[in-house]
Amino acid sequence: MLLPLSSVEKEKPMNEIINSLRQRHQSQWKNQLSHIESRSQHVSSMVVEGRLNRMVGLTLEAVGCQAVIGSRCLVSSQENNPVEAEVVGFAGEKLYLMPTGNIRGIHPDATVIPTNQIYEAHVGDALLGRVLDGRGQPIDGKGPLVTSESRALVAEPVNPLKRQPIDTPLDVGVRAINSLFTVGRGQRMGLFAGSGVGKSMLLGMMTKFTAADVIVVGLIGERGREVKEFIEDILGEEGMARAVVVAVPADQPPVMRMHGAYQATSIAEHFRDEGRNVLLLMDSLTRFAQAQREIALAIGEPPATKGYPPSVFAMLPQLVERAGNGEKGGGSITAFYTVLTEGDDQQDPIADSARAILDGHIVLSRELAESGHYPAIDVEASISRAMNAVVSEEHLHAAQKFRQVYSVYQQNRDLISVGAYAEGSSPDVDESIRLHSSQLAFLRQDRNEAVSWQQSIEQLQGLLQSAEQSAAENENTSLMANF
């Protein structure tokens, strides 16, 4: 803008007029910059709004604004309720957003407003007995949550050198697991199975019978009807009093399914840091991985293994490693993650990756489930990697003996079933035949029956001792017959 000249300035030489104008311009700019600087000191953050440039599927593309990965944005809609979205990626000046709720009403060139806020999990004792969604909001109709603390959804795991060792057995109330695959306090276990073989039933048994101060349940990406069934039929009023349930059914956007897993883990971390022993049950880890796959493929990440992009295999250990024992003087998180093996394929990419990062796995057999054997635990395919550190040598030898005898029968089952095996051909096979019915009875357990850790050990040792006595009696009978 040109500044007007005064009558005195007009009479001056041209050089002096130019210098005078330059000084006045400089003074004006300095005053404006000083004013802007003083205003910026009183403003915590300045938000630059953008606009919605493109939408494909659930992926929103925004231009004209900046925001960090994982932050919240609000997208205007014709429904007069802005749609909340999370920043999941960027390319050049473009931001990729993924909605966390209903996208109805979004229109071209909609306003995109970064909030400069990240998602957090509300924590505290007020959560006990409540059912939350992926945002941490109650969905049980019991009123609003009153909490004064919060944690970031994504947190750093405990320093591995400061973790307490796994040295205390945990009673889960299931005889087969207590005796053959003993779980230590602070261990991370996987339940591997296809659909419809009893994962949820076994998870429910452990929920009711496990000795823990707090139970945190994450129902991630499962059927909506299972939420109410799990709360009413499995937890009940007594179990719900010490439990927190985070429920994000399959019809929720992929971002919310991931947030549900993070919510459950953050809540469990809070109680662990208070010195409590927490049981974290997540059903399922596969749905968490599938949610990340949907997001990654939508923003252009290339698939690597059976449609799963590399980021999935990077995020699985980041989630799992947050569970476990805390530092000295703190509590523990004993975690059970269900892993859905598609088509009963144990080499499924997610199952294979989870098997490598967990501290053991319980495999459920469809063949056993179809024969009415519950819990349908495959003894040969299951293992607890922390068992050696938490049980006595006597208990360990008894469990190994049981597995050996069971495995011998399975290897010779075809010969035995068709009558091709002749008794006396092999002492090991003879022993496995004598013990087979007792072993099957030992492995079976009604879902309302609780068997303590001590009872499980005593019954295991009693089964093997009776087998030894029977073998000794048969040997004596054979010797007498020879005389």
Steps between C-alpha positions, in 0.01 A plus 500: 500500500636847409514747784383861429763777499467813708540852347844534663617166357383597152745794500798277588731343241397167356773302685390631833138421417590137417702460821216644704249260346736205558538589869126535544440162334764334720349655811153381401617140438688495831188612682290231331754224573524614861122489528487146354775385733319636805179325394677166440629503859142485626385224261592141592464367146398628162283272287498513122185348358516286189245352266397151398646431158414133441326203660538136395342235718576607856813694407471880512757720325543852635710792371588838641563396861765322705467252787713228657439126458244373750342841568130583477333708232140615457338486157189712442186326377152592386359325808627792715708252701868500403648160421805407706796351316856396580809585299644169375744618232615778269656552158643839412239758596223241528376355829332158509226470761294204618159569662433368849122504465212540257598686181146602401477863387859547381507706179762621248720788617392443860698694758771301680601640840803354682441494877866448599379230740590132521278218617530399866363232731323605819618287793415449865291286732185661361541270198446181702166344415459710184476422128677746267526556126812575297492866606495405867137613536252284696239305305340319795244768585636549852573869461814695411847407620661720762876465469785741566783311331577410142775323306613505140357218291843408365768478768854372526544149647685442826879489472574126457794522742274642771217249467440260786565139395213255453541276806153456651239255362153635420193290574265523200253239626540274194652161586676437168665844496591503870670160481644469148547862388542689826467876455721739696383834634593759237508255209350571155316198356313441176185295440527374141194355333270517201142622524255307716736279699453654844739796530243720667389221734857435618559873533186524712612217728829676567319828556288349776762281665830691474633658820553869409433839660362655181374350173514707181316352203543627144233373258650621174330448164276214613123457461292758681274243668802346676552813708183462705540122522855536630399755763185326625574129452876486557598789724178539697450758774782367718755491219392834357567672834875464443497524121518761226363407157599684181264394222554601136291268275579417139269770360720779639759677278850348497645794697256434784587130505865588543414758765306233690814285529705801605233607752498158667881489517530854641240428769685180596829695516345749741392231746837324466684821582289523817642165609202280411504164322298538179356237268475641146281302258488614138272339244652523252852596395414400143223762475747764619739398222221500242400853603855624445504318165186687389653835594841431347363373168255791478781758516715316247738278698591197286399153622779261600373164628153377402371855478653618829729807463826525701355748751273226640795286604667805656195597708426155644809487725451866593161408645597167660821626662305751708357211704704298750658569837579853605807632676598387849227582748236530230224267387461274199293453186438136410359512148307249289455588133276294275636446149260393226671252267313538171413160357667336803834590341761524775737661245268796452718817495347651813505169689862441402604851603306486829650161586847653477434800726283335769623302802309188402186386321200277560377343174138386478420205272192493277512120499474487880225763503295308244530187716355684801832533684515834687718689550634379167868552585752340264758373750772435242478842331477711819782628721574743783846652467507626861395171661856389579551813713186472712454129585696239694711230334252236615210683338700558180592131469137396556380737225767375260407138575132572431583665167729217396240231568229704327724555196582129468130415479438770236788369288363145506129584503429368151657162576316476830161600358508236221626228732836464323699547819583186699516546877851454635676623186606823670489583874456872420199436276350261757533771764342762275202271433448436872514874580310639202149505649635643829691771314193605301295520820776708659504746210121545496343759729154648530491875441344559845757283679803668656811293571768677702868489418580272796214264416618483139850392605369241745266350238781488242737323739222267616423399141864412429547318831195284437638419155833391651323281753288345225812434291674337797198277569485392135870418507458288814204320345705427189789363709265275701348369180845399373558290814 
